Amino acid sequence: MIRFDQVSVRYDGTAAPVLRAVDLRIEEGELCLVVGRTGAGKSTLLGTINGLVPHFTGGTLAGRVTVDGRDTAHHPPRELADVVGVVGQDPSAGFVTDTVEEELAYAMEQLAIPADVMRKRVEETLDLLGLADLRHRALSELSGGQQQRVAIGSVLTAHPRVLVLDEPTSALDPTAAEDVLAAVTRLVHDLGVTVVLAEHRLERVVQYADRVIHLTGDGTVTDGPPGTVFRTSTVAPPVVDLGRLARWDPLPLSVRDARRAAAPLRERLTPLPVPPPRPTAPETGAVDRAAAEPVAAEPAVPVLSAKGVVVRYGEVIAVREVDLDLRAGQVTALMGRNGSGKSSLMWALHGAGPRQAGTVRVGGGQETAPVGAEQPPQRGWFGRRRARTAERRGPIGLVPQTPTDLLYLETVGAELAQADRESDTAGAPVARAILDRLAPGIADDTHPRDLSEGQKLSLVLAIQLTTAPTVVLLDEPTRGLDYQAKRALIQIVDTLSAEGRSVVIATHDVEFVASSADRVIVMAEGEIVADGPTAEIIVASPAFAPQTAKILAPLPYLTVPQVAAALDGLGDLDGLGTAEASR
């Protein structure tokens, strides 16, 4: 179905090709998982399948890519639309209509599919992806996860023979991700659709893959069965890391297989003390900007106190009378299904989003004033204008789901200088000092759009931290980040916590929460339904429990590093793991 013959891709101004002499054969009805570090070329590989590379992205393509016998060098994307369906990382970037139902029908209209067939396919797709209740909703009113499902559905209605998905579950809660992946798997098994899927949250998808394509980072590609590729791959989900640690053979790819192999490991761990999943957060001693000037923080007094917060968009109530206290040095994860009100609550706490009722006070005194708009916070210029306003960035800093919404200047240096001016740092390069601490080595003349996802996040964090906020709000910060980048983000969060700041992270990434959060708040239908220590909350729910907790239950382990730390120092591990195997 798909053939790569000695394919290389090089972009202008780069020292080395992104892809180098790639030879691949992807057969009909295969589900191929594309893995690799951020920036390794996964999106470029996917883009060659429907001709986006090089017809729209530029660059030079050498070799030959054929899809169902069509050479993509001679067939631009419009001539492959009946064969290849593509869903990119940013679902809203591909929307062309106003409502969910119209978006699902649009691709079929362009292919001149009869009206009666269109109606049937729309209904099937609404049911398949759980979108029936949203059919008449405006796309701009949907949460990020809901938009992701609509984007996938708009491609599926055309019944393509090849489906290309770039991080399809990045914005979805665990249950919605399982639903989407189950639907994709049915397409593969029942209809013979060929699926090529790139994803950073491998714990969600690895068990569905027939084959893994690993981009090693130097432009070359290796491929093979998942169990073979993941033995040496540079990225791997927790179940694989635990299997490497315990030296299980064959290497398990699912929680079920791992539990079957884990009995000896559980027996060995039972008498050992359980290390904490993360260092205990300090309760006092916040740090002011790049200097070491301490900011007093009373442990008993919340740095932010919200009472009776209500957010409403027309007739839709997104947040219902929420009470919330945030404390210094605490990392709080805000979780819940798509559309539960997480982002609306964060924007209301920040003051840049609407709030129809309730109060938000910072440091026990100052109350933030909400905007009066009745519309949800928008991405792009609208969100950037609000978030960049100096008075909005005082005691509370907010990083939205797409950090680039806050970047609008031509260079990193210009962005940093603008942040210093807005924050009145008296000419001191405060923003640059913070960026060098978070992500050293980024040159001033670099264009922000040329940064990796982790570097973009670090730049926006530096901009927001220039005003020395006591509360830092991060909305889905792990989207687009590989496991190594997430570990770097955890270090950043730990640093912010150690400085006495309160950090709130809205996320669906349960593995990230297990490694980074002290406290978990779960929202549903705009209300807080659970609030407590991380281990207590996430283990209580099968949907939110990390893989390590599921594998080793009833032992209270959340992460693979916890297991490695517990085993460290034991002499003969008898095949259950070594420090080297734990990476």
C-alpha positions as CSV (number, residue, x, y, z in Angstrom):
1,M,0.0,0.0,0.0
2,I,2.8,2.5,0.9
3,R,6.4,2.2,-0.3
4,F,9.4,4.3,0.5
5,D,12.4,3.7,-1.8
6,Q,15.6,5.4,-0.7
7,V,13.7,8.5,0.5
8,S,15.6,11.5,1.9
9,V,14.2,14.9,2.8
10,R,16.3,18.0,3.4
11,Y,15.1,21.4,4.3
12,D,16.9,24.6,3.2
13,G,19.4,25.9,5.7
14,T,19.8,22.6,7.5
15,A,23.1,20.8,7.9
16,A,21.7,17.3,7.6
17,P,18.6,15.7,6.0
18,V,15.6,15.0,8.3
19,L,15.2,11.7,6.6
20,R,18.0,9.7,5.1
21,A,17.8,6.8,2.7
22,V,14.5,5.4,4.1
23,D,13.3,2.1,2.8
24,L,9.9,1.0,4.0
25,R,7.0,-1.2,3.0
26,I,3.7,-0.7,4.8
27,E,1.1,-3.3,3.8
28,E,-2.7,-2.9,3.5
29,G,-4.5,-3.3,6.9
30,E,-1.4,-2.6,9.0
31,L,-1.3,-0.3,12.0
32,C,2.1,1.2,12.1
33,L,3.3,3.2,15.1
34,V,5.9,5.9,14.3
35,V,8.1,6.7,17.3
36,G,11.1,8.9,18.0
37,R,12.3,11.9,20.0
38,T,10.8,15.3,19.4
39,G,12.3,16.7,16.2
40,A,13.4,13.3,14.9
41,G,11.3,13.7,11.7
42,K,8.1,11.9,12.5
43,S,5.8,14.7,11.1
44,T,8.0,14.9,8.0
45,L,7.7,11.1,7.5
46,L,3.9,11.3,7.8
47,G,3.8,14.3,5.5
48,T,5.5,12.4,2.6
49,I,2.6,9.9,2.6
50,N,0.1,12.4,1.2
51,G,2.4,14.8,-0.6
52,L,2.4,17.6,2.0
53,V,6.2,17.0,1.9
54,P,7.5,18.6,-0.2
55,H,4.5,20.2,-2.1
56,F,3.5,22.5,0.8
57,T,6.3,22.3,3.4
58,G,9.1,23.0,0.9
59,G,12.4,21.2,1.1
60,T,13.9,18.7,-1.3
61,L,12.7,15.1,-1.5
62,A,14.9,12.5,-3.1
63,G,13.8,8.9,-3.8
64,R,10.3,7.8,-4.3
65,V,7.1,7.5,-2.1
66,T,4.1,5.6,-3.7
67,V,0.7,5.2,-2.1
68,D,-1.6,2.7,-3.8
69,G,0.6,3.0,-6.8
70,R,0.6,6.8,-7.0
71,D,3.9,8.7,-6.8
72,T,3.4,11.5,-4.3
73,A,6.1,13.6,-6.1
74,H,3.7,13.8,-9.1
75,H,0.4,13.8,-7.2
76,P,-0.2,16.7,-4.8
77,P,-2.4,16.2,-1.7
78,R,-5.6,17.1,-3.6
79,E,-5.1,14.2,-6.0
80,L,-4.5,11.8,-3.1
81,A,-7.5,12.9,-0.9
82,D,-9.7,10.0,-1.9
83,V,-7.0,7.6,-0.8
84,V,-5.2,9.3,2.2
85,G,-6.8,11.0,5.1
86,V,-4.6,13.1,7.4
87,V,-5.2,14.5,10.9
88,G,-2.4,16.8,12.1
89,Q,-1.2,17.8,15.5
90,D,-3.4,20.9,15.6
91,P,-7.0,19.9,14.8
92,S,-8.5,23.4,14.7
93,A,-6.0,24.4,12.0
94,G,-7.8,22.1,9.5
95,F,-11.3,23.2,10.2
96,V,-13.1,25.0,7.4
97,T,-16.8,25.1,8.6
98,D,-18.6,26.3,11.7
99,T,-20.3,23.3,13.2
100,V,-19.5,19.7,14.0
101,E,-22.0,18.2,11.5
102,E,-20.9,20.6,8.7
103,E,-17.2,19.7,9.3
104,L,-17.9,16.0,9.1
105,A,-19.7,16.5,5.8
106,Y,-17.2,18.8,4.2
107,A,-14.6,16.3,2.9
108,M,-17.4,14.2,1.3
109,E,-18.8,17.3,-0.4
110,Q,-15.4,17.9,-2.0
111,L,-15.4,14.3,-3.3
112,A,-18.9,14.6,-4.7
113,I,-20.3,11.8,-2.6
114,P,-24.1,11.4,-3.0
115,A,-26.2,13.2,-0.3
116,D,-27.8,10.0,1.0
117,V,-24.5,8.3,1.5
118,M,-23.1,11.5,3.2
119,R,-25.9,11.5,5.7
120,K,-25.4,7.8,6.6
121,R,-21.7,8.3,7.1
122,V,-22.1,11.4,9.2
123,E,-24.5,9.4,11.6
124,E,-22.1,6.5,11.7
125,T,-19.1,8.7,12.6
126,L,-21.1,10.7,15.2
127,D,-21.8,7.4,17.0
128,L,-18.3,5.9,16.4
129,L,-16.6,8.8,18.1
130,G,-19.2,9.8,20.7
131,L,-20.0,13.1,19.0
132,A,-23.8,12.8,18.6
133,D,-24.5,15.3,21.5
134,L,-22.2,17.8,19.8
135,R,-23.5,17.6,16.3
136,H,-24.9,21.2,16.2
137,R,-22.3,22.8,18.4
138,A,-20.0,25.5,17.0
139,L,-16.4,24.2,16.6
140,S,-15.1,27.3,18.4
141,E,-17.0,26.3,21.5
142,L,-15.5,22.8,21.8
143,S,-12.7,21.8,24.1
144,G,-9.4,20.7,22.6
145,G,-10.2,17.1,23.0
146,Q,-13.6,17.4,21.4
147,Q,-12.0,19.3,18.5
148,Q,-9.5,16.4,18.1
149,R,-12.3,13.9,17.8
150,V,-14.1,16.0,15.2
151,A,-10.9,16.3,13.2
152,I,-10.5,12.6,13.1
153,G,-14.2,12.1,12.3
154,S,-14.0,14.6,9.4
155,V,-11.3,12.4,7.8
156,L,-13.1,9.1,8.5
157,T,-16.3,10.1,6.7
158,A,-14.4,10.0,3.4
159,H,-13.5,6.3,4.0
160,P,-9.9,6.6,3.0
161,R,-7.8,3.5,2.4
162,V,-4.9,5.1,4.3
163,L,-5.3,7.1,7.5
164,V,-2.4,9.2,8.8
165,L,-2.7,10.4,12.4
166,D,-0.2,12.8,14.0
167,E,-0.6,12.6,17.8
168,P,-4.3,11.7,17.6
169,T,-4.8,11.3,21.4
170,S,-2.6,14.2,22.6
171,A,-5.7,16.3,23.7
172,L,-7.9,13.5,24.8
173,D,-8.7,12.2,28.3
174,P,-7.8,8.5,28.9
175,T,-11.3,7.2,28.3
176,A,-11.8,9.3,25.1
177,A,-8.4,8.2,23.8
178,E,-9.4,4.5,24.3
179,D,-12.6,5.1,22.4
180,V,-10.8,6.7,19.5
181,L,-8.1,4.1,19.4
182,A,-10.7,1.3,19.5
183,A,-12.4,2.9,16.6
184,V,-9.2,3.2,14.6
185,T,-8.4,-0.5,15.4
186,R,-11.8,-1.5,14.1
187,L,-11.1,0.3,10.9
188,V,-7.9,-1.7,10.6
189,H,-9.3,-5.1,11.5
190,D,-12.7,-4.9,9.9
191,L,-12.2,-2.7,6.8
192,G,-8.5,-3.2,6.1
193,V,-7.6,0.5,6.4
194,T,-3.9,1.1,6.6
195,V,-3.1,3.4,9.6
196,V,0.2,5.2,10.1
197,L,0.2,6.9,13.6
198,A,2.7,9.0,15.4
199,E,2.2,9.4,19.1
200,H,4.3,10.5,22.1
201,R,2.0,8.9,24.7
202,L,3.1,5.4,23.8
203,E,1.5,3.9,26.8
204,R,-1.9,4.5,25.1
205,V,-1.1,3.0,21.7
206,V,1.7,0.5,21.7
207,Q,-0.5,-2.6,22.4
208,Y,-2.5,-1.8,19.2
209,A,0.5,-1.6,16.8
210,D,1.3,-4.3,14.3
211,R,4.7,-2.7,13.5
212,V,6.8,0.1,14.9
213,I,8.8,2.5,12.8
214,H,11.6,4.1,14.9
215,L,13.2,7.3,13.8
216,T,16.6,7.2,15.5
217,G,17.3,10.9,15.3
218,D,20.1,10.9,12.7
219,G,17.6,10.6,9.7
220,T,17.7,6.8,9.6
221,V,14.7,4.5,10.3
222,T,14.4,1.1,11.8
223,D,11.2,-1.0,11.8
224,G,10.0,-4.3,13.1
225,P,7.6,-5.9,15.6
226,P,7.0,-3.8,18.7
227,G,8.6,-6.2,21.0
228,T,11.8,-6.2,19.0
229,V,12.0,-2.4,18.3
230,F,11.3,-1.4,21.9
231,R,14.1,-3.4,23.4
232,T,16.6,-0.8,22.1
233,S,14.4,2.3,21.1
234,T,15.3,5.7,22.5
235,V,11.7,6.2,23.6
236,A,9.5,3.7,25.4
237,P,6.3,3.6,27.5
238,P,6.4,2.8,31.2
239,V,5.3,-0.8,30.7
240,V,8.3,-1.3,28.5
241,D,10.7,0.5,30.9
242,L,9.4,-1.7,33.7
243,G,10.0,-4.8,31.5
244,R,13.5,-3.6,30.7
245,L,14.2,-3.0,34.4
246,A,12.9,-6.5,35.3
247,R,14.5,-8.1,32.2
248,W,11.2,-9.8,31.2
249,D,11.3,-11.9,28.1
250,P,9.2,-11.6,26.0
251,L,8.9,-7.8,26.6
252,P,5.3,-7.0,27.6
253,L,3.5,-4.3,25.7
254,S,0.3,-4.2,27.7
255,V,-0.6,-4.0,31.3
256,R,-2.3,-7.4,31.1
257,D,0.9,-9.1,29.8
258,A,3.0,-7.3,32.4
259,R,0.9,-8.3,35.3
260,R,1.3,-11.9,34.3
261,A,5.1,-11.5,34.5
262,A,5.1,-9.3,37.6
263,A,4.5,-11.8,40.4
264,P,8.2,-12.3,41.3
265,L,8.8,-8.6,41.1
266,R,5.9,-7.8,43.4
267,E,7.1,-10.5,45.9
268,R,10.6,-8.9,45.9
269,L,9.2,-5.4,46.4
270,T,6.7,-6.2,49.1
271,P,9.0,-6.0,52.1
272,L,10.9,-2.9,50.8
273,P,10.1,0.7,51.8
274,V,8.4,2.6,49.0
275,P,10.3,5.7,47.8
276,P,8.3,8.9,47.2
277,P,7.3,9.4,43.5
278,R,8.8,12.9,43.7
279,P,10.7,14.9,46.4
280,T,8.5,16.4,49.1
281,A,7.6,20.0,48.1
282,P,8.8,22.8,50.4
283,E,6.2,24.8,52.2
284,T,8.0,28.1,52.5
285,G,10.7,30.2,50.9
286,A,9.5,31.4,47.5
287,V,12.2,33.0,45.3
288,D,11.7,36.4,43.5
289,R,12.6,36.3,39.8
290,A,16.2,35.4,38.9
291,A,17.5,36.9,42.1
292,A,17.7,35.0,45.4
293,E,15.5,37.4,47.3
294,P,13.0,35.3,49.3
295,V,9.3,36.0,49.3
296,A,7.5,35.2,52.5
297,A,5.0,32.4,52.2
298,E,2.8,31.4,55.2
299,P,2.0,27.7,54.9
300,A,-1.4,28.1,56.6
301,V,-2.4,31.0,54.2
302,P,-3.3,30.0,50.6
303,V,-1.5,31.9,47.9
304,L,-4.7,31.8,46.0
305,S,-8.2,31.3,47.3
306,A,-11.3,31.0,45.0
307,K,-14.8,30.9,46.3
308,G,-18.0,30.2,44.3
309,V,-16.4,30.6,40.9
310,V,-19.0,30.3,38.1
311,V,-18.1,30.4,34.3
312,R,-20.9,30.4,31.8
313,Y,-20.9,30.6,28.0
314,G,-24.5,31.4,27.0
315,E,-26.6,28.5,28.4
316,V,-23.6,26.3,28.9
317,I,-22.3,26.3,32.5
318,A,-18.6,25.3,32.3
319,V,-17.7,25.9,36.0
320,R,-20.2,25.5,38.8
321,E,-19.6,27.3,42.1
322,V,-16.0,26.0,42.6
323,D,-14.1,26.6,45.8
324,L,-10.4,26.1,45.6
325,D,-7.3,27.0,47.7
326,L,-3.8,26.8,46.4
327,R,-0.7,26.7,48.6
328,A,2.9,27.7,48.2
329,G,5.3,25.0,47.0
330,Q,2.5,22.7,46.0
331,V,2.1,21.1,42.5
332,T,-1.6,20.5,41.7
333,A,-2.8,18.4,38.8
334,L,-6.2,19.4,37.4
335,M,-7.8,16.3,35.7
336,G,-11.1,15.3,34.2
337,R,-12.7,14.3,30.9
338,N,-12.7,16.6,27.9
339,G,-15.2,19.4,28.5
340,S,-15.2,19.1,32.3
341,G,-14.3,22.7,32.8
342,K,-10.5,22.5,33.5
343,S,-9.4,25.2,31.0
344,S,-12.3,27.5,31.9
345,L,-11.5,27.3,35.5
346,M,-7.8,28.1,34.9
347,W,-8.7,31.1,32.7
348,A,-11.1,32.3,35.4
349,L,-8.4,32.0,38.1
350,H,-6.0,33.9,36.0
351,G,-8.5,36.7,35.3
352,A,-8.2,36.7,31.5
353,G,-11.3,34.6,31.1
354,P,-14.9,35.2,31.9
355,R,-16.2,34.7,35.4
356,Q,-19.9,35.4,36.1
357,A,-19.8,34.8,39.9
358,G,-17.4,34.2,42.7
359,T,-14.2,35.7,43.9
360,V,-10.5,34.9,43.3
361,R,-8.1,36.4,45.8
362,V,-4.3,36.2,45.7
363,G,-2.2,36.2,48.8
364,G,-5.2,36.5,51.1
365,G,-6.1,40.0,49.9
366,Q,-5.9,41.1,46.2
367,E,-8.9,40.0,44.1
368,T,-8.4,39.4,40.4
369,A,-11.0,41.1,38.2
370,P,-12.5,38.9,35.4
371,V,-13.2,40.0,31.9
372,G,-16.8,40.4,31.0
373,A,-16.9,38.3,27.8
374,E,-19.5,35.6,27.5
375,Q,-17.3,33.5,25.0
376,P,-14.7,30.9,25.9
377,P,-11.1,32.0,25.7
378,Q,-9.9,31.8,22.1
379,R,-6.6,30.8,20.7
380,G,-4.4,32.9,18.5
381,W,-4.6,36.7,18.6
382,F,-7.5,36.9,21.0
383,G,-5.9,34.7,23.7
384,R,-2.5,36.3,23.1
385,R,-3.8,39.8,23.5
386,R,-5.3,39.0,26.9
387,A,-2.5,36.8,28.3
388,R,0.2,39.3,27.2
389,T,-1.5,42.3,29.0
390,A,0.8,43.2,31.8
391,E,-1.8,43.7,34.5
392,R,-3.1,40.1,33.8
393,R,0.3,38.7,34.3
394,G,1.0,40.0,37.8
395,P,0.6,37.5,40.6
396,I,-0.7,34.7,38.3
397,G,1.0,33.4,35.2
398,L,-0.8,31.3,32.6
399,V,0.6,29.2,29.8
400,P,-2.3,28.1,27.5
401,Q,-2.7,24.8,25.6
402,T,-0.7,26.2,22.7
403,P,2.2,28.2,24.0
404,T,2.9,29.8,20.6
405,D,-0.3,31.8,21.0
406,L,1.8,34.0,23.3
407,L,4.7,34.4,20.8
408,Y,4.3,37.0,18.1
409,L,7.8,38.6,17.6
410,E,10.5,37.6,15.2
411,T,13.2,36.5,17.6
412,V,13.6,34.9,21.0
413,G,15.6,38.0,22.1
414,A,12.7,40.3,21.1
415,E,10.2,38.2,23.0
416,L,12.4,38.3,26.1
417,A,13.0,42.1,25.9
418,Q,9.3,42.7,25.5
419,A,8.6,40.6,28.6
420,D,11.1,42.7,30.6
421,R,9.5,46.0,29.4
422,E,6.0,44.8,30.2
423,S,7.2,43.6,33.7
424,D,9.2,46.8,34.4
425,T,12.4,45.0,35.4
426,A,14.4,48.3,35.5
427,G,16.5,47.3,32.5
428,A,17.7,44.0,34.0
429,P,17.6,41.0,31.6
430,V,15.3,39.0,33.9
431,A,13.5,37.0,31.2
432,R,16.9,35.9,29.7
433,A,18.2,34.8,33.1
434,I,15.0,32.7,33.7
435,L,15.2,31.1,30.2
436,D,18.8,30.2,30.6
437,R,17.9,28.4,33.8
438,L,15.0,26.6,32.2
439,A,16.5,25.8,28.8
440,P,20.1,27.0,28.3
441,G,21.6,27.5,25.0
442,I,18.8,29.2,23.0
443,A,20.3,32.0,20.9
444,D,18.6,35.5,20.9
445,D,18.4,35.5,17.1
446,T,16.4,32.2,16.9
447,H,12.9,32.5,15.6
448,P,10.4,31.2,18.2
449,R,8.7,29.0,15.6
450,D,12.0,27.2,15.0
451,L,12.2,26.0,18.6
452,S,11.3,22.5,19.7
453,E,8.0,22.1,21.6
454,G,9.9,21.9,24.9
455,Q,11.9,25.0,24.1
456,K,8.8,26.9,23.1
457,L,7.2,26.0,26.5
458,S,10.3,27.1,28.3
459,L,10.3,30.4,26.5
460,V,6.7,31.1,27.3
461,L,7.4,30.1,30.9
462,A,10.3,32.5,31.1
463,I,8.0,35.3,29.7
464,Q,5.3,34.6,32.3
465,L,7.8,34.1,35.2
466,T,9.4,37.5,34.6
467,T,6.7,39.1,36.7
468,A,7.5,36.7,39.6
469,P,4.0,35.2,39.8
470,T,3.2,33.3,43.0
471,V,0.8,31.0,41.0
472,V,1.8,29.4,37.7
473,L,-1.0,27.8,35.6
474,L,-0.1,25.3,32.8
475,D,-2.8,24.1,30.5
476,E,-1.9,20.8,28.8
477,P,1.9,21.5,28.9
478,T,2.9,18.0,27.7
479,R,1.3,18.0,24.3
480,G,4.0,17.4,21.7
481,L,6.6,16.4,24.3
482,D,8.4,13.1,24.3
483,Y,9.3,11.2,27.5
484,Q,12.7,12.9,27.8
485,A,11.2,16.4,27.3
486,K,8.6,15.5,29.9
487,R,11.3,14.7,32.4
488,A,12.9,18.1,31.7
489,L,9.5,19.7,32.3
490,I,9.2,17.9,35.6
491,Q,12.5,19.4,36.6
492,I,11.2,22.8,35.7
493,V,8.0,22.2,37.8
494,D,10.1,21.0,40.7
495,T,12.2,24.1,40.5
496,L,9.1,26.3,40.5
497,S,7.7,24.4,43.5
498,A,11.0,24.6,45.4
499,E,10.9,28.4,44.9
500,G,7.6,28.4,46.8
501,R,5.3,29.0,43.8
502,S,2.0,27.1,43.5
503,V,1.9,25.2,40.2
504,V,-1.4,24.0,38.7
505,I,-1.2,21.7,35.7
506,A,-4.4,20.8,33.7
507,T,-3.6,17.6,31.9
508,H,-4.8,14.2,30.7
509,D,-1.3,12.7,31.0
510,V,-1.6,10.4,33.9
511,E,2.0,9.3,33.7
512,F,3.2,12.9,34.0
513,V,0.9,13.5,36.9
514,A,2.2,10.4,38.7
515,S,5.8,11.8,38.5
516,S,5.1,15.5,39.1
517,A,2.1,16.3,41.2
518,D,1.6,16.4,45.0
519,R,-2.2,16.9,44.7
520,V,-4.8,15.9,42.2
521,I,-8.2,17.6,41.6
522,V,-10.7,15.8,39.4
523,M,-13.5,17.8,37.7
524,A,-16.7,16.7,36.1
525,E,-19.4,18.8,34.5
526,G,-17.8,22.0,36.0
527,E,-17.6,20.7,39.5
528,I,-14.8,19.3,41.7
529,V,-15.6,15.7,42.4
530,A,-12.3,14.6,44.0
531,D,-9.4,16.4,45.7
532,G,-6.5,14.8,47.5
533,P,-3.0,13.4,47.4
534,T,-1.8,12.1,44.0
535,A,-1.5,8.5,45.0
536,E,-4.9,8.4,46.7
537,I,-6.8,9.9,43.8
538,I,-5.2,8.5,40.6
539,V,-5.0,4.9,41.9
540,A,-8.6,4.9,42.9
541,S,-9.7,5.4,39.2
542,P,-8.8,2.8,36.6
543,A,-8.9,5.6,33.9
544,F,-6.4,7.8,35.8
545,A,-4.1,5.1,37.2
546,P,-0.6,5.0,35.6
547,Q,0.7,1.8,34.1
548,T,3.1,1.0,36.9
549,A,0.3,1.2,39.5
550,K,-1.9,-1.1,37.5
551,I,0.9,-3.7,37.0
552,L,2.2,-3.7,40.6
553,A,-1.2,-3.3,42.4
554,P,-1.8,-3.6,45.3
555,L,1.7,-2.3,46.0
556,P,1.6,1.6,46.1
557,Y,4.1,2.2,43.3
558,L,3.3,4.9,40.7
559,T,6.4,5.2,38.5
560,V,9.2,3.0,37.2
561,P,11.9,5.2,38.9
562,Q,10.2,4.4,42.2
563,V,10.7,0.7,41.5
564,A,14.3,1.2,40.5
565,A,15.0,3.3,43.6
566,A,13.4,0.6,45.8
567,L,15.5,-2.2,44.2
568,D,18.7,-0.1,44.2
569,G,21.2,-1.6,46.6
570,L,19.9,-5.1,46.5
571,G,22.7,-7.4,45.6
572,D,21.3,-10.3,43.5
573,L,18.2,-9.1,41.7
574,D,17.8,-12.5,40.1
575,G,16.8,-11.1,36.7
576,L,14.3,-8.6,38.2
577,G,16.2,-5.4,37.1
578,T,19.4,-3.4,37.2
579,A,20.2,0.3,37.2
580,E,21.4,0.0,33.7
581,A,18.3,-1.7,32.5
582,S,16.1,1.1,34.1
583,R,17.7,3.8,31.9
